[in-house]
């Protein structure tokens, strides 16, 4: 069963589940601590609450290259970078502290490294240009001339003076797990 609901007010009974997982979502929840509290509430004692978020500030090298390129081009790009890099739950230890504050025990935090491989610049750019993710959403706000300027600058950053082609970027995600007492 799939349900859509507010992460800070889950429509489920207390102790209804064995586990709850927030996969790449907590950093988009302004009151992320409330979301963790709700996950804890709906998981039975002895059950597991877990979450994973991208490390936008220091762990997404390919995206940071693109974000920093946009920040170099305009004030709105710098503002977007500030929002992108400092979303909730992204700083080292922040998610673990939140899990502990919400009463979870045996809380552990780990870094997961995932490589993202691209066939060429267009492979990277296609979802961004279509408006996906925070970067894509920002791109859709630009007028045609500015969008073309940003795309050209990003292509240049991606290619780094070499012919277009495959690139691989390491990405880090923070993972956290706790047990409901």
N, C-alpha and C positions, 0 to 999 in steps of 0.2 A: 504494500500500500504506500502510495506517495501522498504526502500532505504538504501544503504550503502554509507557513505560519510565521509569526513574529518570533525571532530567535530569543527575545527577552520575555516572552509570554507563551511558552509552548502549551498547546491544547491537549495535554496528556496528563493522566493521573500520576500522583506520586508513586515512585517505585515501579513504574510500568515496564521498564526495559532492563536488559542485562548490560547494555552498553549504549553510549552516545558518542558520536564522532562529528566534529565540525571540520570538514576538509576544505581548506583554502577559503574560509568565510569569515572567521572572527575579526580579521583586520578591516572588514567592511562594516562591522557592527559598532556604531558609536558607543554604546554601553556594553562593551564586550564582557565585562565582569558579570553583568546581569545574565548574559547568555550562558556563561559558564555555570552560574548559580542555577539556572533553569535545567541545564543538562544534568547537573548533580541531583536536582530534585526528582527528575523523572527516572533516574537509574536506581535500582534496588541496592541495598547495602551489600558490599562485596563486589559490586559491578564496576565497570571501567568507564571513565570519561576521558576522551582523548581529542586532540586538535592538532592541526598543522596549518601554518601560515608561511607565506614567502617572506624572506628577509629582503625587503625592497631596498633598504638602506645600504647594506654591505654585501649582500649575497646574490644579487641578480646582475651579473656583469654585463650581459648583453642588453638588458633593459636599461641599466644605469648608463650605458654608452649612449643609448637613444635619448633617455631623459636628460642627461647632461648636455647633449647636442642641442636639444630644444631649449634648455635653460640658457645656453649661450646665445641663442637667437633673439629672445624677447623676455620682457618682464612677465608676461603671462606664462611663458615656459618655466621661468624661475618659480613662480607661484605654484604651478602644477607639480614641479619637482618637490617642493616643500610638503605639499599634501601627500604625494605618492610615497615619499621616503619615511614619513612619520605617522603612519596609520597605527591604530591600536594593536598591541600584541607583537610588535615587530622588533622591539629592542631586546637584546640578550637578557634572559631571566624574567622578562615582563610576564610572559604567559605562565611560567612556573609560579611566580609570586601570586598571580591572580588565582590559580588553581588552589594554592595553599590558603589564601584569604577566603575562598569559598568553601573551605572545610574539607577538601579532598586530602587524602593521606598517601604516603609512599609516592609522592609526586616526582617524576623524572622528566628531564628535558634533554633533547638531543638535536643535533644538526643532521639533516639529511642532504646529501649532495646528489643532484640530478643534472645530467647533461642534456642540453637541448641542441639538437643538430638541425641545421638548415641547409637546404640544397643550394640556395643563393639568396640574394637580398629580397627578391620577390616572395620567396617562401616565408621569410620573416615578416615582410611588410603586409602581405595579403590580409591577415586578420586585423592588424592594426588599422590599415586603410579602410577596412570594412566597419570600424568602430568598436571592435572588441576590447574589453579591459579598460583600465583607467587611461592608458596611453591612447587607445583608439577613440575613447569618448572625447578626450581633449582634441584630437585631430579633427573630429567632426565639427568642432566649433570654429575652425579656421576658415577664412574665405579661400577661394580657389588659388589665388596667387601665393598666399602665405602657406597653404598646404603644399603646393608644389615646391616652394623654397625649403620647407621642413623636410619633405621627402628627399630632395636632392642632398641636403646636408646629412640626413641619416644614411642615405646610400653611400656617401663619401666616408662616413664614420665606419660603416659596416665593412666596406672594401679596404679601408686603411692603406690606400695606395697600391693595392694589388688588383688583379682581375677579379670580377665577380665570380662567386663559386661557393663551395661548401664552407661552412663555419660551424664551430661547436663552442657553446658557452656553458660554463659550469654555473649552476644555480643552487643556492642554499635555501632550505626551508627549516623552520623551527618546528619541532614535534614535541608535544607534551602529553603526559599520561598520568592519571591519578585514579585512586580507588575511593569509592564512596564508603565511609566508615559504617 
